[in-house]
């Protein structure tokens, strides 16, 4: 049985890059490459897979309408898929139990969890606001891979 612990090594070897799949209005699948990381949910404390999405994107519109996603990370022939429910935290998306003023810190935490670093966090925060970026938190409901048992 695969777990989130299996995801980390794949993300490290691929600079945090993974494919996220969302559902379009016609029920077809839309895929995007994003930087993802694993961190603790800012309200509940359980482990989630997270990424930052730019406002105005199809991906974000899809997640608002159908709050489910599948994330697939791979390195070589090894892969791990995480399916789960989605919560959003951003200027246009309020996360229950989370102070909206703390969104910039959450976006920084997600960026760091995905392997990112920045030499000017104030500039990073401004860019996140200008792009209306939201933190996407995926709570795993199913994790699977092709790893040998």
HUPE-V662950 format. One record per helix or strand. SS is the DSSP state (A for helix, B for strand). FROM is the first residue (numbers start at 1). TO is the last residue. If there is no record, write none. Layout:
<<SS/FROM/TO> <SS/FROM/TO>>
//
This chain:
<<A/4/13> <B/17/23> <B/29/35> <B/37/40> <B/47/53> <A/58/65> <B/68/75> <B/78/90> <B/93/93> <A/100/113> <A/121/130> <B/134/145>>
//
